[in-house]
Amino acid sequence: MEGGRASPPARHQEHTIATPRPRRRAARPLRALAALAAPALCAALAAGRPPAALPDASPAASRAGASPAVPRSVPPTAYRTVAYRGHTFTVPADWQVVDLTADPVACVRFDRHAVYLGTPGERQDCPARATGRTESLWVRPAIAERAAVTENRTARLFHATASAEGIAVTAPYREDRAVVEEVLRSAGLPVSAARTETVSAARTATGDGGAQSVPALPADATVFRGRGFDTCAAPGQKTMDAWRASSPYGAVGVYIGGVNRACAQPDLTDTWVRTQYTSGWRLLPLYVGPQPSAGAGSCADDCAAITDPASQGRAAAEDAVTQAAALGLGPGAVLYNDLEQYTPGAALTARVLGYLEAWTLRLHELGYRSGAYGSVSSLVADLVGNAARTTLPDVIHFAHWNDEAVTTDAALPAGLWSRGQRVHQYAGDRAETYGGTRISVDRDQLDVGAGA
C-alpha cells in the first residue's frame, strides 16, 4: 500500500545456466518470440519445444549488480531456457530465476520480471505491501489431467496446467501480453485455445455458480471492531495460529485480486479463509485494481492505470466479487478497492471518482458492500470534497500513519462514515514477531459494523 518498499527476491542458479539481476522496470520485452529472425527458433516455438541452440545470457551479466549486457532489441541472445518437471520454458534472459526449493522463504511476487519454480515455504519473507504488475512466471507441482490455459482479462493473468509430471502455471502481464503468450507456447501449452475466465459475478454472488460455488461464510466475516493488520501475502497457517494466540490483532487484511496485486498468494484459498474465520479471525478483503496513475503511491511506475473509469470500475467490481465468492465471502461482505496515493486535480480526480462510483454501484447490484482504501491527502480529500456529487463507498479505509489507533481523523467530517464504517491504517511497514513468527505488516484500527 502507501509508500511500500520492494526488496528483490534471492537469486539462484538452479534450472538455468545464468541468472542476471533483473531490472525493476526493464526495457519493454519483445512483442513475440516468433518475430525473431532465426527461422529455426520460430519453428521450434510453433512446435511447442525449446529451440535447440538458444544461447544463455552472458555469465558476466550474472555478477551482483550487473545489468544484462545485451538489450532485448538484439535477439537471439536475449533468451534462455528454464526446465522444470520435464517442461521447458523459453524466457527473456533478464528474467530472474528463483528456485523455491532452495530458498523457501522467497516471496513470490509479480511486480518484477522473474521465474519462480516450486512451492514457497510456510514463511514467505514478503514485504508489508507491494503494488504493481509486470510479465513474470510461477510454475509449481500440481495434479492435472490435461494441458489447458485460461485467462482473466480484467486481472491480466493466465493460468495453465499440464499433465505430464503435472504442473500449474500462473503468468501475469502488464502491457506485453504477447511475450507471456510466447513463453507459455514455448512449453507446449495451448495458448491459442485459451478459455477466457467468465465465471458470472452475478451467479457466483447468489451462490449459483455450479462447480465454481463455495459455501459462503456467515455475514459477519468482514465485521470487526478492534485492531487488525494487513500484509502482502496471506501468511501460512502456523503463522496465523501463532498470531491468533499471541498478538493483539483480531482481523487480517488479505489481497483477493486485481490487476495490480503484486504478491501471488499461494496460501489464500477458500479453506484458508474458512479456517481463519473459524479460529476467530475476521477479514479485510483488499482488491488492487487500476490505479490513479502508473506511478501512484508505491507503484514505482509499474501499475496499470485508470483510463476508462466507468468500464474499469464495473469490471473490477465484478472480478472482485468473483474472487471473493470463490473464497467464501458472500453477499453483504465489504470489499475494499485499494487506490494508492495521488495528487488530486481536475482530470485525475474525475477519473478516480468515476471509477470508484462505478465500483460501488456494481457491488451494490451484486449484493456486496463497497469499501475504498486511500490516503487522507488524496482519495479521502476527493471523496469529502465531492460527497454531494458522487456515490460514496459504504466503508472508508483511510491511511494516515500517525501511530494513533483510532478511527477519527481531522480529514473525516463527523457526519461521514460515522456508523461503523471506518478503518484507519495508522502505521505501515512494521516488522512484528508473535509466537516466534515474524511478519512485515501495516497496522489497522477497525470499526466496521454489519451495515444497514
N, C-alpha and C positions, 0 to 999 in steps of 0.2 A: 504494500500500500504506500502511504505517503513517505517519500524520501528514502526508499529502500536502497540497500546496497546489494551488489551481486558478487559473490566470490566464485572464481572459476572452479569447476569440478576437477578432481585429481586426474592426472594424465597417466595413461597406461599404454603399454606396447603389446598387449595381448591381442591376438587375432589380426594383427597387421604389422607391417614392417616398420612403418614410421608414423608418428603421431604428432605433427606440428601443432603448436598452440593456435587455436582459432582466434580470429578477430571477433570482438563482440558484435560489430556490425560490418560484416565482410562486404567486399565488393559484390554486387548482385550476381548470384550464380548464373551460369549459362542457362538459356531458356530450355534446352533439351539436349541430352547427350546425343540424340540422333543427328544433331547438326554438326557433329564433329566430322572433320574431313576424311578420316580413315574409313573406307568402306567396310573393312573387316569389323571395326568396332560397331558400326551400325547394324551389321548382320548379326553379330553376337548378341547385342541387346534385344533385337527383334525376336531372336530365338529364345530369349529368357535365360541366357547363360552369360557368365562374365567373359569379357574379352580375354583372349589367350595371352596377349602381350601388352598388358596395361602397366606402364611404369608407375612405381610408387613415388611418393614425394621424396625430394632430396633429403638424405639423412641430416644435412646441415640445418634443414628447417626444423628439426626436432629439438634443437637446443633450447633451453629455457629462455623465454622472452623473444625468441626469433619468430619472425613472420614468414609465411610461406614464400619461398624465393621466386616462384613463378605465379603471376597473376592468372585468374581464371580465364582471361581473354586469350590465353595462349595454350590451347589443348595440344596434344593429349596428355601432357604431364600433369594436368590438373585433377587427375582422378586416381583412386586406389580401390582395391577390392577388400572387403571385410567379410569373413566367413564365420557362420555361427550355426551349429547343429546341422551341418550339411547344406545350409543355404548360403549363397554368396551374393552380396550386395555390392554394387559399384557406386561409390560416393565421391563427392568432391574431396580433393586431397587435404584441404584445410579443415575438414570436419574432424573434430577431436574424437577419439575412441576411448570409451570408459568401460572397463571390464568390472561389472558389479560383483563378480565372484571374488576378484582380487581386492576390491575396495567396496565393501557392502554398505558403508556409510555415505557414499557419494550420493548427492541429491540429483534425482532425475528431473531435469528442467528443460523447457523448450524455448528459452529466451536466448539461446546461443546455438551455433552450428555444432552439433555433436551427434555421435552414435553411442547409444547405451546398450550394453549386451548383458542380459541376465535379469535377475530379480534383486532389487535392493534389500538390504537387511532391515531388521526391526527398527533401527535408529538411524534414519537418514539424517545427515547433517545439512539441513536446509535452512535458509535464512527465514526471518520472520515474514518477509514479503519479497516477492519478485513479480514483476509485471512486464508483459510483452511476449512476443511470439516471433519465431523465425523458423526456417526449414531445419528439421532435425529428424532423428530416428531412434525408436526404442524397440528392441527385439528381445523377446523373453520366451521361456518354455511355455507350452500350452497344449492341451488336448484338442485337436482339430480333426474333423472328418474330411475336410476338403480345403482347397485353396479358394479364398473368397476375399473380396475387397468391398468395403462400404466407405462412404464419405459424408461427413457432416459439413455442408457448405457454410452454414452460419458460423460454426466454430473453426472452420478451415482445418479439418482434421480427417485423415484417412485412418481406418482400422483395417487390418488384414490378418488372415490366418493361412497357414499351410500345413498339410497333414504329415508329410514325411518328416520324421523327427520333429513333431509338431511345434509350431511357433505361433505367437501372436505378435503383431506389429502395430505400433502407433506411430504415425508420421504426420506431424503438423506442418503447416506452412503459413507464411505471411503473404508475400507477393509472388513468389516463384513456385507456384503450384506445379508447373511443368517439370521442374527439377525433381520434386518429390515423386511425381508420377514415374519418371525415368528410373529413379532409384528403386522403386518397387518393381517396376517392369524388369529391371536387370536381374532380379531374383526369381523371375518367372511368375510373379503374382499377376493375376488377371485384371490389371488396372482398366483396360478398355471396357470391361464388363462390370465395372464398379457400380454398386447399387447405392443410390442416394438414401441416406438415413431419413426416412419420412414418417417416423412414429408420430401420429397425430397428437398434438399437445392437448387438444380438447378431449379426445378419447382417453388419453392417459390420465388427465386430470380427474376424470369421472370414474377412474378405475376400470375402464372398458378397453384395456389395451391388449387383451388376449394374452399370448405368451409373454408379452412385454410387461404385464402388470406386476406390481409389487404391492402387497398389502400396506395400506397407509398406517403410519403411526398415529397415536392419539393427537388431537388438535393442539395440545399444549407443548408439542415438540419444540416450537420456536418461541415459547412464552417463558420469561425468566426475569427475576429481579435480583440483582447481585453482581458479583464480579465474574468476568469471563476473559478468555484470551483467544486470539486468532493467530494462525501460523500458516506458512506457505503450503506445506503438505500435511495431510491428516496423519497424526502420529500413530505408531503401531499400538497394538492392544496392551502390551506390557507397560508401555509408557502411559497410556490413558488410565490403566488401573492404578499405577503408582501415583499419578497426579490426582486421581479421584480420592485416594486415601490420604494424601499429604498436603495438597495445595489448597489455597483459599478459593479456587475457581469452581464454578458450577456450570458454566456454559463454554462451548468451544466453537470457534468460527471455522468453517470449512469452505473451501473454494469448489463449488459444484460444477463450474464450467465457464465458458466464454472464450471468445477469440483471443483474448489477451491473458488467459490464465497460463502462468509460466510453469508451475510445478505439475508433475504428471499424475499425482495422487494414486499410487499403486495400492494403498490400503483403503481408499474410500469406496466402499461398496454398500449395498443395502444391509448386508449382515453387520458391517462395522457400525453403521448408523443406528440400527436397532439395538445392538449391544450397548452402545453408549447411552441410548435413551433408557434402556432397562437398568443400567448402572446408576442412573440418576442425572446424567448429563443432559443439558438442553442445547439446542443447535442454533447457530448463527450462519445461515447459508448465504455465501457470497458468490456473485456472478460477475466475472470481469469481461464485460462486453466492449464494444468500440469506445475509444477514449476521446476526450475533447480535442486532443491533437496527438500526433505521433510522439511528441516529447513531453506529454503531460506528466506531472508528478515524478514517479520513479521509473517512467518508461524508457528514458535514455534514447529517444527516437526510435524505439523498437515496437511501438504499439500501432495496431490498426485503428484508424481514426473514424469519427463520425463524419459521414459525407452526405447521407440521406436520412435525416433524423427520424422521420415518421416510420419509414420502412424498416430501418435498422432497429429502432426501439421495439417495434412489434415483433420482429423476428427474434430479437434477443429474449423477449418475454416468453415466446413460445418454446424456444430452446431451453430456457431456464426451467420452465415447468416440466418439460420432458425429462431433463436431468434430475430435477428434484423428485418427481414421481418415481423415477427408477430407483431412487434411494429410499423411498418410503415416506417422503414428505408430501403429504396430500393437500387438498384444498383447505384454505384457512392459514396455511403456513406463510410466514413472512420471508420473501426472497429479496435480498439486498443487491442492488446494482452498484458496483464499485466504479466511481468516477474520480480519477486522480486529480490532483491539484492543477489548476489552470488560472490564467489571468482573465477575469471577466471583461467582456467587451461586447459591443452590439451584436456583431455577427456570431462570435463564439458563444455568447450567452444564449442567443436564439437557437443555435444548433443543440446545445446541451438541454435546454428546457423542452424543445420539441421532441428530442429523443426520449427524455425521461417521462414526459407526459404520455407518449405512445406506449412506453414500457408499463406505466401504471395502469392505463386504460385496458390494455390487453390482459394484464394479470387479473384485473377485476373481472373481465369477461370469463376468465378461466377459473375463477373461484379462489384465487390466491390474493394475499395482501402484498402491497408494494413497499419495499424498503429502498433507501438510497444512502450510499456512503459517500462522503466528500468532506473537504476541508471547510472550516468556518469562513475562511477568506475567499473561497471560490464558490462551490456549489451551494453552501448554506446561504451565503450572501445573495446569490442569484435567486434562490427559492424564496427567501424572505422578501426581497425587493420586488418580486413578481407574484406574490402569493394570491393577489386578486385576479391575476390574468392567466394562471396555469393550474392544472390539476396537480396538487401536491401529493407526494408519496405518503403512505399511511404511517410509516416509521422513518425517522431520520437517524442515521448513524454518522455522527459528526466527529471529525478528527481535530482535536486541539490538545497538543502534547504539553499540558501544563501540570501533569502529575497530580491532578485533583480528581479523585474517584467519585465524581458527582455527575448528574445528568442535567444540571443547569449551566448556562453559559450566557455571557452578555450578548452574544450574537443571536441568541434564540429568544424571540418575544415570548412572554408568559402564555399567550393565547395560542401558540402553535405547538403541535406535537406534545401536548401537556397532559394527556390521559394514558399513560403507559405506552408512549410512542417514541422513546428515545434510547439511543445507545451512544455512549461517549467513549471514543478511543482516546484515552488520556496519557498514554505513554507508548513508545514504539521501539522496536528492535532491542529488546531486553533479553539477555540470556538468563534463564532461571532453572534451578535444579530442585526437584522434589522427588522423594523416594529413590534418590540416586540417579535420576534421569534428567538430563539437561535438554531444554528446547529453547530456541530463539522465538520470542513471542512479541505481539503487540497486546497491551492491556486494555480491557474494556470494562466499563460500568454499564450494566443494562437495567432498563426499566421498561420492559415490553410486556404489555398485558394481552388479554385474549381478543381485544378489539370488539367492535360493535357486533 
